[in-house]
């Protein structure tokens, strides 16, 4: 270690160097390339250290780090007791990614000035980068083991947190809070370690301490607290904190949006809408208006959603996503003409264009205008080639009466991809709609050979067998497997209920009445669940009527038959529905 006199001399030398730097301010000559400040040679062994410091400083300011390092190295060779030069070299090398070289100079600076807090902090940071955490800890602590000040304590805390030494991190954070009660970082450190230790009550208390110390950060702190409650799946707690933010800042749009999202997650859509509307009911801006519209759409308030979407599009005329959702809302209120106009407004370059054309195709299909539907799905296919669009096109071709064309189209697709189980499935559906059931089953079995987990094919085969009263045990296994794959599918659930009904019929024919009744009760349970999952379907309602008729509950059966008729039955699938309804009405003396 250099003698004290040498260190004092180095300080005076660097003071002179700083004076030279000041003289080299804008308007004075600076070092360029290898030129010295006076236009001579840059490297001057005979010049004092102050000169090399000036050369290095000019290179550093110009962003020439290697040249700056070389100049500072020449300076430190001439003045080996200059602590600031060692620090400067260490900082430059670290900035350039040479941490090993930086560490050598930082250690030398520490040897020369072991009590300097900035030197110790910088050296500890380098040890941390090099993962020499024991050395970092030793540099940051004093002789008595206590952290050497606030910044040393915070760095120690981070080292302990990174290495999962959570109890030691907690001790340091508590000490920091006691010694520096006004330091926000100390309180945040304490809150952070409480969170990591899953001591959530203490975590929240620490955050609220920070909020008291720094009320200007109230919204940010409470937002952090709300986020943590959401991450812990405490949505009610999140709602409470977000409402607390709005008490102090009722117009804070980000918080209103977050609160609405939390309320939607809790199925409290009405409250979410009220929050987004704000105190004056306007919403505040077009983005909030759009969010309100989508919320009302999800809540089934289609007229209100459509009106808000119109307003949003007036404010954001280039946002064709809004027009697309407007079309969906208008469809829901049976304003198909306006919906079609909205879908047609979506331009070809927009990402929703293909979706809009599919919606138009579906609208034309409902009208029975299959040629127009085919034209629209062709536009969708041109904009976004998708297999599902190909399959929809084949369905439309078949419905238009071109069964052979639809089959040929799908077979062309098979030549491109002979292992595509979805194409085989759709071929089966086409043959089924033509009442060629054996051909339909043949294609379904091929689909299952290609993909045993094709839930739609499993369901199709199982339901078809149930309709025929065949292979009912195997049908049950297949539909249970389909439900494992798609547990919330109402139509697969309907198949299971119908299989139970057909099994009960067989048991009744065999005189096993008690077993049959148990199966019928299972059928009711599955069919009611199917109705709930599907949102209501005429075939499922008819199935429930059939089951209750066998259970000798004709009035309940009649209710389900009438419900099926209100839901607009599919005549091809339900040719006997009205006959069964009329028979029951006569039996009950209602006709």
C-alpha positions in Angstrom: 0.0 0.0 0.0 1.4 3.5 -0.9 2.4 5.8 1.9 0.0 8.5 3.0 2.2 11.2 1.5 2.0 9.5 -1.9 -1.8 9.5 -1.7 -1.9 13.2 -0.8 0.3 13.9 -3.8 -2.0 12.0 -6.1 -4.9 14.0 -4.9 -3.2 17.2 -5.7 -2.1 15.9 -9.1 -5.7 14.9 -10.0 -6.9 18.3 -8.9 -4.6 19.8 -11.5 -5.8 17.4 -14.1 -9.4 18.4 -13.4 -8.3 22.0 -13.9 -6.9 21.0 -17.3 -10.1 19.2 -18.2 -12.0 22.4 -17.4 -9.6 24.3 -19.7 -10.4 21.7 -22.5 -14.1 22.6 -22.4 -16.0 23.4 -25.6 -14.1 26.0 -27.6 -10.7 24.6 -26.6 -8.6 22.1 -28.5 -9.3 18.4 -27.7 -7.3 15.2 -28.5 -8.2 13.7 -31.9 -6.7 10.4 -33.0 -3.1 10.3 -31.8 -2.7 14.0 -31.6 -1.9 15.6 -28.2 -3.7 18.7 -26.9 -1.0 21.0 -28.3 -1.0 19.2 -31.7 2.1 17.1 -30.9 2.5 13.4 -30.0 -0.2 11.7 -27.8 2.1 9.3 -25.9 4.6 11.4 -23.9 6.6 9.4 -21.4 8.1 12.5 -20.1 4.8 14.3 -19.4 3.2 14.1 -16.0 0.2 11.9 -15.1 -2.1 14.9 -15.4 -1.4 15.0 -19.1 -2.3 11.3 -19.7 -5.4 11.8 -17.6 -6.5 14.7 -19.9 -5.8 12.5 -23.0 -7.9 9.7 -21.5 -10.7 12.0 -20.5 -11.0 13.4 -24.0 -11.0 9.9 -25.5 -13.7 8.8 -22.9 -15.9 11.8 -23.8 -15.6 10.9 -27.5 -16.6 7.3 -26.8 -13.2 5.8 -27.6 -13.0 3.5 -24.6 -9.9 1.4 -25.5 -7.9 4.6 -26.1 -9.2 6.1 -22.9 -8.2 2.9 -20.9 -4.7 3.0 -22.5 -4.2 6.7 -21.5 -5.5 6.1 -17.9 -3.1 3.1 -17.6 -0.2 5.4 -18.6 -1.3 7.9 -16.0 -1.6 5.3 -13.2 1.9 4.0 -14.0 3.2 7.5 -13.4 1.1 8.1 -10.3 0.5 4.6 -8.7 -1.1 6.1 -5.6 -4.0 7.8 -7.4 -7.2 6.1 -6.1 -9.4 8.0 -8.5 -7.5 6.6 -11.5 -7.9 3.0 -10.4 -11.6 3.7 -9.9 -11.9 5.3 -13.3 -10.1 2.3 -15.0 -12.3 -0.2 -13.1 -15.5 1.6 -14.2 -14.4 1.9 -17.8 -13.4 -1.8 -18.1 -16.7 -2.8 -16.4 -18.7 -0.7 -18.8 -16.8 -2.5 -21.6 -17.6 -5.9 -20.2 -14.1 -6.7 -18.9 -15.1 -7.5 -15.3 -12.0 -9.4 -14.4 -9.8 -6.5 -15.4 -12.2 -4.1 -13.7 -11.9 -6.2 -10.5 -8.1 -5.9 -10.4 -8.2 -2.1 -10.5 -11.1 -1.9 -8.1 -9.2 -4.1 -5.6 -6.2 -1.8 -5.9 -8.3 1.3 -5.3 -9.7 -0.5 -2.2 -6.2 -1.3 -1.0 -5.3 2.4 -1.2 -8.6 3.7 0.3 -10.3 0.9 2.3 -12.6 3.4 4.1 -14.0 5.0 1.0 -17.7 3.9 0.8 -18.0 4.4 -2.9 -15.0 2.3 -3.6 -16.3 -0.5 -1.4 -19.7 -0.4 -3.0 -18.3 -0.5 -6.5 -15.9 -3.4 -5.6 -18.8 -5.3 -4.0 -20.9 -4.8 -7.1 -18.0 -6.4 -9.2 -17.8 -9.3 -6.7 -21.5 -9.8 -7.1 -21.2 -9.9 -10.9 -18.4 -12.4 -10.6 -20.5 -14.5 -8.1 -17.9 -14.1 -5.4 -20.6 -13.3 -2.8 -18.4 -14.0 0.2 -16.0 -11.3 -0.8 -18.9 -8.9 -1.6 -20.3 -9.5 1.8 -17.0 -8.9 3.5 -16.5 -5.6 1.7 -20.0 -4.4 2.6 -19.8 -5.1 6.3 -17.8 -3.3 8.9 -15.6 -4.8 11.6 -18.6 -5.3 13.8 -20.5 -7.1 11.1 -23.0 -4.3 10.4 -23.6 -3.0 6.9 -21.5 0.1 6.1 -24.4 2.4 5.5 -27.7 2.5 3.7 -26.4 1.7 0.2 -24.2 -1.1 1.4 -27.2 -2.6 3.3 -29.4 -2.4 0.2 -26.8 -4.2 -1.9 -26.4 -6.8 0.8 -30.1 -7.3 0.8 -30.2 -7.9 -3.0 -27.4 -10.4 -2.7 -29.2 -12.3 0.0 -32.5 -12.2 -2.0 -30.8 -13.5 -5.1 -29.3 -16.4 -3.3 -32.4 -17.3 -1.3 -30.9 -16.3 2.0 -34.3 -14.9 2.9 -33.9 -14.7 6.7 -30.6 -12.8 6.4 -32.3 -10.5 3.8 -35.1 -10.0 6.3 -32.7 -9.1 9.1 -30.9 -6.6 6.8 -34.2 -5.0 5.7 -35.5 -4.6 9.2 -32.2 -3.0 10.2 -32.4 -0.6 7.2 -36.0 0.4 8.2 -34.9 1.1 11.8 -31.8 3.1 10.8 -33.3 4.9 7.8 -37.1 5.2 8.5 -37.6 7.7 5.7 -35.9 5.6 3.0 -38.5 4.2 0.7 -36.2 1.6 -0.7 -35.7 0.2 2.8 -39.4 -0.3 3.3 -39.8 -1.7 -0.2 -37.0 -4.2 0.5 -38.8 -5.3 3.7 -42.1 -5.7 1.8 -40.3 -7.7 -0.9 -38.8 -10.2 1.5 -42.1 -10.6 3.3 -43.7 -11.4 0.0 -41.0 -13.9 -0.9 -41.5 -15.5 2.5 -45.3 -15.6 1.8 -46.0 -13.5 4.9 -48.6 -11.5 3.1 -50.1 -9.6 6.0 -46.7 -8.2 6.9 -46.0 -7.5 3.2 -49.2 -5.4 2.9 -48.4 -3.6 6.2 -45.0 -2.7 4.9 -46.4 -1.4 1.6 -48.9 0.7 3.6 -46.0 2.1 5.7 -44.4 3.2 2.4 -47.6 4.9 1.4 -47.8 6.8 4.7 -44.2 8.0 4.2 -44.7 8.9 0.5 -48.4 9.7 -0.1 -47.5 10.9 -3.6 -46.9 7.2 -4.5 -50.3 6.1 -3.1 -51.7 4.9 -6.5 -48.6 3.0 -7.5 -48.3 1.3 -4.1 -52.0 0.3 -4.0 -51.7 -0.9 -7.6 -48.8 -3.2 -6.6 -50.9 -4.5 -3.7 -53.9 -5.2 -6.0 -51.6 -7.0 -8.5 -50.3 -9.3 -5.7 -53.8 -10.1 -4.5 -54.8 -11.0 -8.1 -51.7 -13.2 -8.5 -52.8 -15.0 -5.3 -56.3 -15.5 -6.9 -57.8 -13.2 -4.3 -60.1 -11.3 -6.7 -62.3 -10.0 -3.9 -59.2 -8.6 -2.2 -58.1 -7.1 -5.5 -61.5 -5.4 -5.9 -61.3 -3.9 -2.4 -57.9 -2.4 -3.1 -58.8 -1.1 -6.5 -61.9 0.6 -5.0 -59.6 2.2 -2.4 -57.5 3.7 -5.3 -60.7 5.1 -6.9 -61.7 6.7 -3.6 -58.8 9.0 -3.9 -58.8 9.3 -7.7 -62.2 8.4 -9.1 -61.2 9.2 -12.7 -58.2 7.0 -12.9 -59.0 5.1 -16.1 -56.4 2.3 -15.7 -57.8 1.4 -12.3 -61.3 1.5 -13.5 -60.4 -0.9 -16.3 -58.6 -3.2 -13.8 -61.5 -3.1 -11.4 -64.0 -3.9 -14.2 -61.8 -6.9 -15.3 -61.7 -8.2 -11.7 -65.5 -7.8 -11.4 -66.1 -9.7 -14.7 -63.9 -12.5 -13.3 -66.3 -12.6 -10.4 -69.3 -12.7 -12.7 -70.4 -9.3 -11.5 -70.8 -7.8 -15.0 -73.4 -5.1 -13.9 -70.9 -3.7 -11.4 -68.1 -3.8 -14.0 -70.2 -1.8 -16.5 -71.1 0.8 -13.8 -67.4 1.1 -12.9 -66.4 1.6 -16.5 -69.1 4.2 -17.1 -67.6 6.3 -14.4 -69.2 9.0 -12.3 -70.8 10.8 -15.3 -71.8 7.7 -17.2 -69.8 8.6 -20.3 -66.9 6.1 -19.9 -64.3 8.7 -20.4 -62.8 7.8 -23.8 -63.5 5.7 -26.9 -61.4 2.8 -25.7 -63.5 2.6 -22.6 -66.7 2.9 -24.7 -65.4 -0.1 -26.7 -64.7 -2.1 -23.6 -68.2 -1.3 -22.3 -69.7 -2.5 -25.5 -67.9 -5.8 -25.4 -69.0 -6.3 -21.7 -72.6 -5.6 -22.6 -72.3 -8.0 -25.5 -70.9 -10.7 -23.2 -73.8 -10.0 -20.8 -76.3 -10.5 -23.6 -77.3 -6.8 -23.9 -77.0 -6.7 -27.6 -79.0 -3.6 -28.4 -77.0 -1.5 -25.9 -73.7 -3.1 -27.1 -74.6 -2.2 -30.7 -75.3 1.4 -29.8 -72.0 1.8 -27.9 -70.1 0.2 -30.8 -71.7 2.7 -33.2 -70.5 5.5 -30.9 -67.0 4.0 -30.6 -66.7 3.7 -34.4 -67.7 7.4 -34.8 -64.9 8.3 -32.5 -62.4 5.8 -34.1 -63.5 5.6 -37.7 -60.5 3.5 -38.8 -61.0 0.8 -36.2 -62.7 -1.9 -38.3 -62.5 -4.3 -35.4 -65.3 -2.2 -33.9 -67.4 -2.6 -37.1 -66.9 -6.4 -37.0 -68.2 -6.6 -33.4 -71.0 -4.3 -34.3 -72.0 -6.8 -37.0 -72.0 -9.6 -34.4 -74.2 -7.5 -32.0 -76.7 -6.7 -34.8 -77.0 -10.3 -35.7 -78.0 -11.1 -32.1 -80.9 -8.7 -32.3 -81.9 -10.2 -35.7 -81.1 -7.0 -37.7 -79.4 -9.1 -40.3 -79.5 -6.4 -43.0 -77.6 -3.9 -40.8 -75.2 -6.7 -39.7 -74.4 -7.6 -43.3 -73.7 -3.9 -44.0 -71.3 -3.8 -41.1 -69.4 -6.9 -42.2 -69.1 -5.6 -45.7 -67.4 -2.5 -44.4 -64.4 -4.5 -43.1 -61.7 -3.9 -45.8 -59.8 -6.8 -47.4 -56.5 -5.7 -45.8 -57.9 -5.9 -42.3 -57.2 -8.9 -40.1 -61.0 -9.3 -39.5 -61.8 -9.4 -43.2 -61.9 -13.2 -43.4 -64.0 -13.5 -40.2 -66.5 -10.9 -41.6 -66.9 -12.9 -44.8 -67.5 -16.1 -42.9 -70.2 -14.3 -40.9 -71.8 -13.2 -44.2 -71.5 -16.8 -45.5 -73.4 -18.0 -42.5 -76.1 -15.4 -42.9 -76.6 -16.4 -46.5 -76.7 -20.1 -45.5 -79.5 -19.3 -43.0 -81.4 -17.8 -45.8 -80.8 -20.8 -48.1 -78.8 -18.7 -50.5 -76.0 -21.2 -50.9 -74.4 -19.7 -54.0 -73.9 -16.4 -52.2 -72.6 -18.2 -49.1 -70.1 -20.1 -51.3 -68.9 -16.8 -52.8 -68.3 -15.4 -49.4 -66.4 -18.4 -48.0 -64.3 -18.3 -51.2 -63.3 -14.7 -50.3 -62.5 -15.8 -46.8 -60.3 -18.7 -48.1 -58.5 -16.3 -50.5 -57.7 -13.9 -47.6 -56.8 -16.5 -45.0 -56.3 -20.1 -46.2 -57.6 -22.3 -43.3 -58.7 -25.9 -43.3 -61.9 -25.0 -41.4 -62.9 -22.8 -44.3 -62.2 -25.6 -46.8 -64.5 -27.9 -44.8 -67.2 -25.2 -44.5 -67.0 -24.8 -48.3 -67.6 -28.5 -48.8 -70.6 -28.4 -46.4 -72.1 -25.5 -48.4 -71.6 -27.3 -51.7 -73.4 -30.3 -50.3 -76.3 -28.2 -49.0 -76.5 -26.5 -52.4 -77.3 -29.9 -53.9 -73.8 -30.5 -55.3 -73.1 -33.6 -53.1 -70.7 -35.1 -55.7 -68.9 -31.8 -56.0 -68.5 -31.6 -52.3 -67.1 -35.1 -52.0 -64.7 -34.5 -55.0 -63.5 -31.3 -53.3 -62.7 -33.1 -50.0 -61.1 -36.0 -51.9 -58.8 -33.5 -53.6 -57.9 -32.2 -50.2 -57.1 -35.8 -49.1 -54.7 -36.2 -52.0 -52.8 -33.2 -50.6 -52.9 -34.6 -47.0 -54.0 -38.3 -46.9 -53.7 -38.5 -43.1 -56.0 -35.6 -42.2 -58.6 -37.1 -40.0 -60.8 -34.0 -40.1 -61.3 -34.5 -43.9 -62.4 -38.1 -43.3 -64.7 -36.9 -40.5 -66.3 -34.3 -42.8 -66.7 -36.9 -45.6 -68.6 -39.0 -43.1 -70.8 -36.1 -42.1 -71.7 -35.5 -45.8 -72.6 -39.2 -46.3 -74.7 -39.1 -43.1 -76.7 -36.1 -44.3 -77.4 -38.1 -47.5 -78.8 -40.9 -45.2 -75.9 -43.2 -46.3 -75.2 -44.1 -42.7 -73.0 -47.2 -43.4 -70.8 -45.0 -45.6 -70.7 -42.3 -43.0 -69.6 -44.8 -40.3 -66.9 -46.2 -42.6 -65.4 -42.7 -43.0 -65.7 -42.1 -39.3 -63.8 -45.3 -38.5 -61.0 -44.2 -40.9 -60.9 -40.8 -39.1 -60.4 -42.7 -35.8 -57.7 -44.8 -37.3 -55.9 -41.7 -38.3 -56.6 -40.0 -34.9 -58.1 -42.1 -32.1 -58.7 -38.9 -30.1 -60.9 -37.2 -32.7 -63.7 -36.4 -30.2 -66.2 -35.5 -33.0 -65.8 -38.8 -34.7 -66.0 -40.7 -31.4 -69.3 -38.9 -30.7 -70.7 -39.4 -34.2 -70.1 -43.2 -34.1 -71.4 -43.5 -30.6 -74.6 -41.5 -31.2 -75.3 -43.3 -34.5 -75.0 -46.6 -32.8 -77.3 -45.4 -30.0 -79.9 -44.2 -32.6 -79.8 -47.7 -34.1 -79.8 -49.4 -30.6 -76.5 -51.1 -31.5 -73.3 -51.6 -29.6 -74.5 -49.6 -26.7 -71.7 -50.6 -24.3 -69.0 -49.7 -26.8 -71.0 -46.5 -27.7 -70.9 -45.6 -24.0 -67.1 -46.1 -23.8 -66.6 -44.0 -26.9 -68.6 -41.1 -25.8 -67.0 -41.1 -22.3 -63.6 -40.9 -24.1 -65.0 -38.0 -26.2 -66.0 -36.3 -23.0 -62.6 -36.7 -21.5 -61.3 -34.8 -24.5 -64.1 -32.2 -24.5 -65.7 -32.2 -21.0 -67.8 -29.1 -21.6 -69.3 -30.1 -24.9 -73.1 -30.0 -24.6 -73.7 -32.2 -27.7 -71.4 -34.9 -26.6 -73.0 -34.8 -23.2 -76.4 -35.2 -25.0 -75.1 -38.3 -26.7 -74.2 -39.8 -23.3 -77.7 -39.1 -22.0 -79.3 -40.6 -25.1 -77.1 -43.8 -24.8 -78.4 -44.2 -21.2 -82.0 -43.8 -22.5 -81.5 -46.5 -25.1 -79.8 -48.8 -22.6 -82.9 -48.3 -20.3 -85.2 -49.2 -23.2 -83.3 -52.5 -23.7 -83.5 -53.1 -19.9 -87.2 -52.5 -19.9 -87.7 -54.9 -22.8 -85.8 -57.5 -20.7 -88.0 -56.9 -17.7 -85.2 -55.3 -15.6 -87.3 -52.4 -14.5 -85.2 -51.2 -11.5 -82.0 -51.1 -13.5 -83.8 -49.4 -16.3 -85.1 -46.7 -14.0 -81.6 -46.0 -12.7 -80.4 -45.6 -16.3 -83.3 -43.2 -17.0 -82.4 -41.1 -14.0 -78.8 -40.9 -15.3 -80.1 -40.0 -18.7 -82.1 -37.1 -17.2 -79.1 -35.8 -15.3 -76.8 -35.9 -18.4 -79.4 -34.4 -20.7 -80.2 -31.5 -18.3 -76.4 -30.8 -18.1 -76.3 -31.0 -21.9 -79.0 -28.4 -22.2 -77.2 -26.1 -19.8 -73.9 -26.5 -21.6 -75.4 -25.9 -25.0 -77.5 -22.9 -24.0 -80.6 -24.7 -25.2 -81.1 -27.0 -28.2 -84.3 -28.5 -29.7 -82.9 -32.0 -30.1 -81.8 -32.1 -26.4 -85.2 -30.8 -25.3 -86.9 -33.5 -27.4 -84.6 -36.2 -25.8 -85.6 -34.9 -22.3 -89.3 -35.2 -23.4 -88.7 -38.8 -24.5 -87.1 -39.8 -21.2 -89.8 -38.2 -19.1 -92.4 -40.0 -21.2 -90.9 -43.4 -20.4 -90.6 -42.3 -16.7 -94.4 -41.9 -16.9 -94.3 -38.1 -16.4 -96.4 -37.0 -19.4 -96.8 -33.4 -18.3 -93.1 -32.9 -17.9 -92.5 -34.6 -21.2 -95.0 -32.3 -22.9 -93.2 -29.2 -21.5 -90.0 -30.4 -23.1 -91.6 -31.1 -26.4 -93.1 -27.6 -26.5 -89.8 -26.2 -25.5 -88.2 -28.0 -28.4 -90.7 -26.5 -30.8 -90.1 -23.0 -29.4 -86.4 -23.5 -30.1 -87.1 -24.0 -33.8 -86.5 -27.8 -34.4 -84.3 -29.2 -37.1 -86.9 -30.9 -39.2 -84.5 -33.4 -40.8 -83.4 -34.6 -37.3 -86.8 -34.3 -35.6 -89.5 -35.4 -38.0 -91.7 -36.9 -35.2 -91.5 -34.0 -32.7 -94.8 -32.4 -33.4 -96.6 -35.7 -33.7 -95.4 -36.7 -30.2 -96.4 -33.3 -28.8 -99.9 -33.6 -30.3 -100.3 -37.2 -28.9 -99.4 -36.1 -25.4 -101.8 -33.1 -25.6 -104.7 -35.5 -26.5 -103.7 -38.0 -23.8 -103.8 -35.1 -21.2 -107.1 -33.8 -22.6 -105.5 -30.5 -23.8 -106.9 -30.8 -27.3 
